[in-house]
Amino acid sequence: MPTPLETCWHRTDVTVGSAFVAMYAKFGCLNLSRKVFNEMPNRNVITWNVLIMAYGMHGKGEEALELFKKMEAEPNEVTFIAQFAACSHSRLINEGLTFL
């Protein structure tokens, strides 16, 4: 039976791809989460937010900040909440204040 990464659904449907990014992140598999993200030809703000939140949840605030800087979608309110949370979880208070 093929693994979810081998099915290629995440390459054709942004909703499915975003769900895989979130699923792997929740299991703590940030490398697989990022792999799915990188393989997606199309990403929307939700996809970006999911990965930014994932880095934040796992204390990788600097990675979240870098991803935000590279973001190819228009950030929304959730994006900024994810950034604040990532900075908070990583003790990057001064960096978080720059978003105010």
A tleap script that builds the chain and sets N, CA, C and O, in Angstrom:
source leaprc.protein.ff14SB
mol = sequence {
  NMET PRO THR PRO LEU GLU THR CYS TRP HIE
  ARG THR ASP VAL THR VAL GLY SER ALA PHE
  VAL ALA MET TYR ALA LYS PHE GLY CYS LEU
  ASN LEU SER ARG LYS VAL PHE ASN GLU MET
  PRO ASN ARG ASN VAL ILE THR TRP ASN VAL
  LEU ILE MET ALA TYR GLY MET HIE GLY LYS
  GLY GLU GLU ALA LEU GLU LEU PHE LYS LYS
  MET GLU ALA GLU PRO ASN GLU VAL THR PHE
  ILE ALA GLN PHE ALA ALA CYS SER HIE SER
  ARG LEU ILE ASN GLU GLY LEU THR PHE CLEU
}
set mol.1.N position { 0.848 -1.174 0.000 }
set mol.1.CA position { 0.000 0.000 0.000 }
set mol.1.C position { 0.898 1.244 0.000 }
set mol.1.O position { 1.830 1.325 0.800 }
set mol.2.N position { 0.633 2.200 -0.875 }
set mol.2.CA position { 1.493 3.385 -0.949 }
set mol.2.C position { 1.289 4.293 0.260 }
set mol.2.O position { 0.206 4.343 0.842 }
set mol.3.N position { 2.354 5.010 0.627 }
set mol.3.CA position { 2.252 5.991 1.699 }
set mol.3.C position { 1.553 7.234 1.157 }
set mol.3.O position { 1.464 7.412 -0.058 }
set mol.4.N position { 1.058 8.094 2.046 }
set mol.4.CA position { 0.420 9.326 1.556 }
set mol.4.C position { 1.317 10.155 0.658 }
set mol.4.O position { 0.835 10.768 -0.294 }
set mol.5.N position { 2.623 10.187 0.942 }
set mol.5.CA position { 3.527 10.963 0.091 }
set mol.5.C position { 3.673 10.369 -1.300 }
set mol.5.O position { 3.968 11.084 -2.257 }
set mol.6.N position { 3.468 9.059 -1.415 }
set mol.6.CA position { 3.610 8.398 -2.707 }
set mol.6.C position { 2.363 8.512 -3.583 }
set mol.6.O position { 2.421 8.218 -4.777 }
set mol.7.N position { 1.245 8.933 -3.009 }
set mol.7.CA position { 0.015 9.009 -3.783 }
set mol.7.C position { -0.049 10.227 -4.686 }
set mol.7.O position { -0.807 10.244 -5.655 }
set mol.8.N position { 0.734 11.237 -4.379 }
set mol.8.CA position { 0.817 12.460 -5.190 }
set mol.8.C position { -0.412 13.355 -5.099 }
set mol.8.O position { -0.482 14.358 -5.809 }
set mol.9.N position { -1.378 13.029 -4.254 }
set mol.9.CA position { -2.557 13.891 -4.129 }
set mol.9.C position { -2.175 15.285 -3.665 }
set mol.9.O position { -2.794 16.268 -4.070 }
set mol.10.N position { -1.161 15.375 -2.819 }
set mol.10.CA position { -0.750 16.675 -2.293 }
set mol.10.C position { -0.164 17.569 -3.382 }
set mol.10.O position { -0.015 18.775 -3.188 }
set mol.11.N position { 0.166 16.978 -4.520 }
set mol.11.CA position { 0.715 17.773 -5.621 }
set mol.11.C position { -0.370 18.326 -6.532 }
set mol.11.O position { -0.101 19.205 -7.351 }
set mol.12.N position { -1.581 17.825 -6.400 }
set mol.12.CA position { -2.638 18.260 -7.307 }
set mol.12.C position { -3.739 19.054 -6.616 }
set mol.12.O position { -4.475 19.786 -7.277 }
set mol.13.N position { -3.864 18.923 -5.318 }
set mol.13.CA position { -4.954 19.577 -4.597 }
set mol.13.C position { -4.392 20.313 -3.393 }
set mol.13.O position { -3.831 19.693 -2.490 }
set mol.14.N position { -4.539 21.634 -3.373 }
set mol.14.CA position { -3.969 22.442 -2.300 }
set mol.14.C position { -4.614 22.114 -0.952 }
set mol.14.O position { -3.946 22.196 0.079 }
set mol.15.N position { -5.876 21.751 -0.940 }
set mol.15.CA position { -6.550 21.398 0.309 }
set mol.15.C position { -5.969 20.116 0.887 }
set mol.15.O position { -5.685 20.045 2.083 }
set mol.16.N position { -5.792 19.114 0.053 }
set mol.16.CA position { -5.213 17.845 0.507 }
set mol.16.C position { -3.771 18.059 0.948 }
set mol.16.O position { -3.347 17.538 1.980 }
set mol.17.N position { -3.028 18.818 0.174 }
set mol.17.CA position { -1.638 19.095 0.530 }
set mol.17.C position { -1.539 19.802 1.875 }
set mol.17.O position { -0.696 19.453 2.701 }
set mol.18.N position { -2.393 20.791 2.098 }
set mol.18.CA position { -2.394 21.515 3.371 }
set mol.18.C position { -2.748 20.586 4.525 }
set mol.18.O position { -2.194 20.707 5.617 }
set mol.19.N position { -3.662 19.668 4.285 }
set mol.19.CA position { -4.046 18.700 5.318 }
set mol.19.C position { -2.874 17.784 5.660 }
set mol.19.O position { -2.657 17.468 6.830 }
set mol.20.N position { -2.113 17.352 4.643 }
set mol.20.CA position { -0.937 16.519 4.901 }
set mol.20.C position { 0.130 17.299 5.676 }
set mol.20.O position { 0.756 16.761 6.589 }
set mol.21.N position { 0.332 18.559 5.311 }
set mol.21.CA position { 1.296 19.398 6.030 }
set mol.21.C position { 0.897 19.469 7.503 }
set mol.21.O position { 1.742 19.305 8.383 }
set mol.22.N position { -0.380 19.710 7.772 }
set mol.22.CA position { -0.879 19.799 9.148 }
set mol.22.C position { -0.761 18.463 9.876 }
set mol.22.O position { -0.350 18.421 11.036 }
set mol.23.N position { -1.118 17.382 9.207 }
set mol.23.CA position { -1.085 16.061 9.838 }
set mol.23.C position { 0.330 15.702 10.277 }
set mol.23.O position { 0.552 15.323 11.427 }
set mol.24.N position { 1.280 15.822 9.360 }
set mol.24.CA position { 2.650 15.475 9.707 }
set mol.24.C position { 3.180 16.389 10.818 }
set mol.24.O position { 3.908 15.932 11.700 }
set mol.25.N position { 2.823 17.660 10.779 }
set mol.25.CA position { 3.268 18.596 11.809 }
set mol.25.C position { 2.722 18.215 13.179 }
set mol.25.O position { 3.444 18.272 14.174 }
set mol.26.N position { 1.458 17.829 13.234 }
set mol.26.CA position { 0.852 17.455 14.516 }
set mol.26.C position { 1.493 16.212 15.107 }
set mol.26.O position { 1.514 16.044 16.326 }
set mol.27.N position { 2.009 15.348 14.265 }
set mol.27.CA position { 2.718 14.158 14.739 }
set mol.27.C position { 4.174 14.464 15.067 }
set mol.27.O position { 4.908 13.587 15.522 }
set mol.28.N position { 4.591 15.708 14.836 }
set mol.28.CA position { 5.970 16.086 15.134 }
set mol.28.C position { 6.949 15.769 14.029 }
set mol.28.O position { 8.160 15.861 14.228 }
set mol.29.N position { 6.446 15.399 12.873 }
set mol.29.CA position { 7.304 15.055 11.729 }
set mol.29.C position { 7.478 16.292 10.850 }
set mol.29.O position { 6.954 16.355 9.738 }
set mol.30.N position { 8.222 17.273 11.364 }
set mol.30.CA position { 8.373 18.522 10.619 }
set mol.30.C position { 9.107 18.334 9.302 }
set mol.30.O position { 8.858 19.061 8.340 }
set mol.31.N position { 10.010 17.365 9.254 }
set mol.31.CA position { 10.723 17.122 7.997 }
set mol.31.C position { 9.762 16.629 6.911 }
set mol.31.O position { 9.873 17.042 5.756 }
set mol.32.N position { 8.824 15.753 7.269 }
set mol.32.CA position { 7.829 15.296 6.280 }
set mol.32.C position { 6.837 16.403 5.951 }
set mol.32.O position { 6.410 16.549 4.806 }
set mol.33.N position { 6.479 17.175 6.960 }
set mol.33.CA position { 5.574 18.293 6.736 }
set mol.33.C position { 6.182 19.272 5.732 }
set mol.33.O position { 5.512 19.720 4.802 }
set mol.34.N position { 7.456 19.595 5.931 }
set mol.34.CA position { 8.141 20.517 5.028 }
set mol.34.C position { 8.325 19.905 3.647 }
set mol.34.O position { 8.272 20.613 2.642 }
set mol.35.N position { 8.544 18.581 3.590 }
set mol.35.CA position { 8.701 17.904 2.298 }
set mol.35.C position { 7.423 18.022 1.478 }
set mol.35.O position { 7.475 18.338 0.289 }
set mol.36.N position { 6.283 17.771 2.103 }
set mol.36.CA position { 5.002 17.911 1.399 }
set mol.36.C position { 4.834 19.353 0.941 }
set mol.36.O position { 4.470 19.607 -0.207 }
set mol.37.N position { 5.097 20.289 1.834 }
set mol.37.CA position { 4.986 21.715 1.507 }
set mol.37.C position { 5.847 22.059 0.286 }
set mol.37.O position { 5.382 22.719 -0.644 }
set mol.38.N position { 7.084 21.613 0.299 }
set mol.38.CA position { 8.002 21.922 -0.801 }
set mol.38.C position { 7.577 21.288 -2.121 }
set mol.38.O position { 7.852 21.836 -3.188 }
set mol.39.N position { 6.910 20.141 -2.059 }
set mol.39.CA position { 6.496 19.445 -3.277 }
set mol.39.C position { 5.193 19.993 -3.866 }
set mol.39.O position { 4.832 19.664 -4.996 }
set mol.40.N position { 4.498 20.819 -3.107 }
set mol.40.CA position { 3.224 21.355 -3.600 }
set mol.40.C position { 3.474 22.443 -4.640 }
set mol.40.O position { 4.165 23.420 -4.352 }
set mol.41.N position { 2.926 22.291 -5.843 }
set mol.41.CA position { 3.126 23.324 -6.868 }
set mol.41.C position { 2.334 24.586 -6.569 }
set mol.41.O position { 2.738 25.679 -6.963 }
set mol.42.N position { 1.214 24.448 -5.878 }
set mol.42.CA position { 0.375 25.587 -5.526 }
set mol.42.C position { 0.143 25.582 -4.021 }
set mol.42.O position { -0.192 24.557 -3.429 }
set mol.43.N position { 0.330 26.755 -3.416 }
set mol.43.CA position { 0.094 26.904 -1.982 }
set mol.43.C position { -0.758 28.143 -1.786 }
set mol.43.O position { -0.623 29.129 -2.511 }
set mol.44.N position { -1.637 28.080 -0.795 }
set mol.44.CA position { -2.407 29.272 -0.463 }
set mol.44.C position { -2.023 29.736 0.934 }
set mol.44.O position { -1.141 29.154 1.565 }
set mol.45.N position { -2.684 30.783 1.417 }
set mol.45.CA position { -2.345 31.339 2.725 }
set mol.45.C position { -2.536 30.300 3.828 }
set mol.45.O position { -1.810 30.319 4.822 }
set mol.46.N position { -3.487 29.410 3.669 }
set mol.46.CA position { -3.722 28.371 4.675 }
set mol.46.C position { -2.511 27.443 4.760 }
set mol.46.O position { -2.071 27.095 5.855 }
set mol.47.N position { -1.981 27.050 3.626 }
set mol.47.CA position { -0.818 26.169 3.601 }
set mol.47.C position { 0.360 26.818 4.321 }
set mol.47.O position { 1.027 26.182 5.136 }
set mol.48.N position { 0.608 28.087 4.014 }
set mol.48.CA position { 1.696 28.813 4.659 }
set mol.48.C position { 1.451 28.914 6.158 }
set mol.48.O position { 2.363 28.690 6.953 }
set mol.49.N position { 0.218 29.251 6.549 }
set mol.49.CA position { -0.112 29.389 7.967 }
set mol.49.C position { 0.098 28.083 8.725 }
set mol.49.O position { 0.601 28.083 9.848 }
set mol.50.N position { -0.286 26.986 8.110 }
set mol.50.CA position { -0.145 25.679 8.764 }
set mol.50.C position { 1.324 25.403 9.086 }
set mol.50.O position { 1.645 24.967 10.191 }
set mol.51.N position { 2.208 25.652 8.136 }
set mol.51.CA position { 3.617 25.355 8.376 }
set mol.51.C position { 4.242 26.348 9.357 }
set mol.51.O position { 5.072 25.962 10.180 }
set mol.52.N position { 3.856 27.610 9.280 }
set mol.52.CA position { 4.348 28.593 10.247 }
set mol.52.C position { 3.912 28.194 11.655 }
set mol.52.O position { 4.709 28.239 12.592 }
set mol.53.N position { 2.643 27.801 11.803 }
set mol.53.CA position { 2.147 27.357 13.103 }
set mol.53.C position { 2.877 26.107 13.578 }
set mol.53.O position { 3.181 25.970 14.763 }
set mol.54.N position { 3.153 25.204 12.656 }
set mol.54.CA position { 3.845 23.963 13.009 }
set mol.54.C position { 5.220 24.266 13.586 }
set mol.54.O position { 5.599 23.716 14.620 }
set mol.55.N position { 5.964 25.134 12.922 }
set mol.55.CA position { 7.275 25.496 13.450 }
set mol.55.C position { 7.141 26.130 14.828 }
set mol.55.O position { 7.934 25.847 15.726 }
set mol.56.N position { 6.145 26.982 14.993 }
set mol.56.CA position { 5.932 27.623 16.281 }
set mol.56.C position { 5.581 26.639 17.378 }
set mol.56.O position { 6.113 26.736 18.484 }
set mol.57.N position { 4.694 25.690 17.096 }
set mol.57.CA position { 4.273 24.697 18.084 }
set mol.57.C position { 5.450 23.867 18.579 }
set mol.57.O position { 5.462 23.407 19.721 }
set mol.58.N position { 6.425 23.683 17.723 }
set mol.58.CA position { 7.564 22.836 18.065 }
set mol.58.C position { 8.794 23.647 18.463 }
set mol.58.O position { 9.913 23.135 18.461 }
set mol.59.N position { 8.570 24.935 18.810 }
set mol.59.CA position { 9.652 25.765 19.322 }
set mol.59.C position { 10.678 26.198 18.304 }
set mol.59.O position { 11.811 26.524 18.658 }
set mol.60.N position { 10.295 26.204 17.044 }
set mol.60.CA position { 11.219 26.594 15.976 }
set mol.60.C position { 10.800 27.951 15.418 }
set mol.60.O position { 10.460 28.095 14.243 }
set mol.61.N position { 10.838 28.938 16.309 }
set mol.61.CA position { 10.400 30.284 15.953 }
set mol.61.C position { 11.211 30.932 14.860 }
set mol.61.O position { 10.662 31.643 14.018 }
set mol.62.N position { 12.514 30.699 14.859 }
set mol.62.CA position { 13.349 31.302 13.820 }
set mol.62.C position { 12.994 30.760 12.445 }
set mol.62.O position { 12.989 31.504 11.464 }
set mol.63.N position { 12.698 29.466 12.369 }
set mol.63.CA position { 12.263 28.880 11.101 }
set mol.63.C position { 10.920 29.474 10.670 }
set mol.63.O position { 10.693 29.718 9.486 }
set mol.64.N position { 10.035 29.701 11.640 }
set mol.64.CA position { 8.736 30.312 11.342 }
set mol.64.C position { 8.926 31.721 10.793 }
set mol.64.O position { 8.264 32.109 9.830 }
set mol.65.N position { 9.824 32.484 11.398 }
set mol.65.CA position { 10.093 33.840 10.920 }
set mol.65.C position { 10.672 33.830 9.508 }
set mol.65.O position { 10.285 34.645 8.670 }
set mol.66.N position { 11.591 32.914 9.247 }
set mol.66.CA position { 12.173 32.808 7.906 }
set mol.66.C position { 11.111 32.447 6.873 }
set mol.66.O position { 11.083 33.000 5.773 }
set mol.67.N position { 10.244 31.517 7.241 }
set mol.67.CA position { 9.174 31.120 6.321 }
set mol.67.C position { 8.251 32.295 6.043 }
set mol.67.O position { 7.828 32.503 4.906 }
set mol.68.N position { 7.940 33.060 7.076 }
set mol.68.CA position { 7.080 34.236 6.901 }
set mol.68.C position { 7.705 35.205 5.903 }
set mol.68.O position { 7.007 35.761 5.055 }
set mol.69.N position { 9.016 35.408 6.000 }
set mol.69.CA position { 9.699 36.333 5.090 }
set mol.69.C position { 9.642 35.850 3.645 }
set mol.69.O position { 9.662 36.658 2.717 }
set mol.70.N position { 9.571 34.524 3.450 }
set mol.70.CA position { 9.530 33.949 2.107 }
set mol.70.C position { 8.114 33.733 1.598 }
set mol.70.O position { 7.917 33.275 0.473 }
set mol.71.N position { 7.139 34.060 2.417 }
set mol.71.CA position { 5.736 33.765 2.107 }
set mol.71.C position { 5.327 34.351 0.764 }
set mol.71.O position { 5.542 35.532 0.491 }
set mol.72.N position { 4.734 33.504 -0.067 }
set mol.72.CA position { 4.323 33.895 -1.412 }
set mol.72.C position { 2.840 34.244 -1.482 }
set mol.72.O position { 2.345 34.635 -2.539 }
set mol.73.N position { 2.137 34.107 -0.378 }
set mol.73.CA position { 0.709 34.448 -0.325 }
set mol.73.C position { 0.545 35.692 0.538 }
set mol.73.O position { 1.414 36.023 1.345 }
set mol.74.N position { -0.575 36.371 0.358 }
set mol.74.CA position { -0.876 37.550 1.164 }
set mol.74.C position { -1.193 37.113 2.596 }
set mol.74.O position { -2.132 36.344 2.803 }
set mol.75.N position { -0.426 37.588 3.595 }
set mol.75.CA position { -0.706 37.176 4.974 }
set mol.75.C position { -2.068 37.679 5.437 }
set mol.75.O position { -2.547 38.720 4.987 }
set mol.76.N position { -2.678 36.926 6.338 }
set mol.76.CA position { -3.953 37.353 6.915 }
set mol.76.C position { -3.816 37.394 8.434 }
set mol.76.O position { -2.712 37.272 8.965 }
set mol.77.N position { -4.933 37.567 9.128 }
set mol.77.CA position { -4.909 37.666 10.585 }
set mol.77.C position { -4.319 36.414 11.222 }
set mol.77.O position { -3.574 36.502 12.198 }
set mol.78.N position { -4.648 35.261 10.678 }
set mol.78.CA position { -4.157 33.992 11.222 }
set mol.78.C position { -2.637 33.913 11.087 }
set mol.78.O position { -1.960 33.374 11.962 }
set mol.79.N position { -2.109 34.447 10.001 }
set mol.79.CA position { -0.665 34.448 9.795 }
set mol.79.C position { 0.035 35.186 10.935 }
set mol.79.O position { 1.046 34.719 11.460 }
set mol.80.N position { -0.510 36.337 11.310 }
set mol.80.CA position { 0.116 37.123 12.364 }
set mol.80.C position { -0.052 36.459 13.727 }
set mol.80.O position { 0.851 36.528 14.561 }
set mol.81.N position { -1.179 35.828 13.962 }
set mol.81.CA position { -1.365 35.073 15.208 }
set mol.81.C position { -0.344 33.936 15.275 }
set mol.81.O position { 0.250 33.684 16.323 }
set mol.82.N position { -0.149 33.252 14.145 }
set mol.82.CA position { 0.834 32.161 14.094 }
set mol.82.C position { 2.235 32.686 14.381 }
set mol.82.O position { 3.009 32.039 15.086 }
set mol.83.N position { 2.564 33.855 13.839 }
set mol.83.CA position { 3.874 34.449 14.084 }
set mol.83.C position { 4.055 34.813 15.553 }
set mol.83.O position { 5.104 34.542 16.138 }
set mol.84.N position { 3.027 35.432 16.153 }
set mol.84.CA position { 3.108 35.784 17.576 }
set mol.84.C position { 3.302 34.530 18.424 }
set mol.84.O position { 4.119 34.513 19.345 }
set mol.85.N position { 2.551 33.490 18.107 }
set mol.85.CA position { 2.660 32.236 18.867 }
set mol.85.C position { 4.039 31.615 18.697 }
set mol.85.O position { 4.629 31.132 19.663 }
set mol.86.N position { 4.549 31.626 17.480 }
set mol.86.CA position { 5.874 31.060 17.222 }
set mol.86.C position { 6.942 31.822 18.001 }
set mol.86.O position { 7.834 31.219 18.597 }
set mol.87.N position { 6.847 33.136 17.991 }
set mol.87.CA position { 7.815 33.941 18.735 }
set mol.87.C position { 7.679 33.689 20.234 }
set mol.87.O position { 8.681 33.596 20.943 }
set mol.88.N position { 6.466 33.581 20.707 }
set mol.88.CA position { 6.211 33.336 22.127 }
set mol.88.C position { 6.781 31.993 22.572 }
set mol.88.O position { 7.455 31.912 23.599 }
set mol.89.N position { 6.514 30.948 21.809 }
set mol.89.CA position { 6.981 29.605 22.159 }
set mol.89.C position { 8.498 29.483 22.080 }
set mol.89.O position { 9.086 28.589 22.689 }
set mol.90.N position { 9.124 30.376 21.336 }
set mol.90.CA position { 10.574 30.310 21.163 }
set mol.90.C position { 11.301 31.419 21.921 }
set mol.90.O position { 12.510 31.598 21.773 }
set mol.91.N position { 10.555 32.153 22.726 }
set mol.91.CA position { 11.115 33.261 23.516 }
set mol.91.C position { 11.768 34.327 22.637 }
set mol.91.O position { 12.798 34.898 22.993 }
set mol.92.N position { 11.162 34.578 21.504 }
set mol.92.CA position { 11.648 35.615 20.594 }
set mol.92.C position { 10.740 36.844 20.738 }
set mol.92.O position { 10.095 37.279 19.784 }
set mol.93.N position { 10.710 37.378 21.940 }
set mol.93.CA position { 9.777 38.458 22.266 }
set mol.93.C position { 10.029 39.696 21.410 }
set mol.93.O position { 9.087 40.253 20.847 }
set mol.94.N position { 11.269 40.130 21.303 }
set mol.94.CA position { 11.569 41.343 20.514 }
set mol.94.C position { 11.189 41.170 19.052 }
set mol.94.O position { 10.682 42.098 18.422 }
set mol.95.N position { 11.437 39.974 18.512 }
set mol.95.CA position { 11.064 39.700 17.121 }
set mol.95.C position { 9.548 39.748 16.964 }
set mol.95.O position { 9.039 40.267 15.970 }
set mol.96.N position { 8.831 39.209 17.939 }
set mol.96.CA position { 7.370 39.220 17.899 }
set mol.96.C position { 6.808 40.623 17.952 }
set mol.96.O position { 5.787 40.911 17.328 }
set mol.97.N position { 7.461 41.494 18.687 }
set mol.97.CA position { 6.987 42.885 18.803 }
set mol.97.C position { 7.098 43.630 17.487 }
set mol.97.O position { 6.412 44.635 17.299 }
set mol.98.N position { 7.932 43.178 16.576 }
set mol.98.CA position { 8.073 43.876 15.299 }
set mol.98.C position { 6.808 43.729 14.439 }
set mol.98.O position { 6.641 44.460 13.462 }
set mol.99.N position { 5.930 42.803 14.790 }
set mol.99.CA position { 4.705 42.602 14.009 }
set mol.99.C position { 3.564 43.482 14.493 }
set mol.99.O position { 2.484 43.471 13.901 }
set mol.100.N position { 3.783 44.237 15.551 }
set mol.100.CA position { 2.729 45.123 16.071 }
set mol.100.C position { 2.630 46.379 15.275 }
set mol.100.O position { 1.797 47.235 15.573 }
savepdb mol mol.pdb
quit
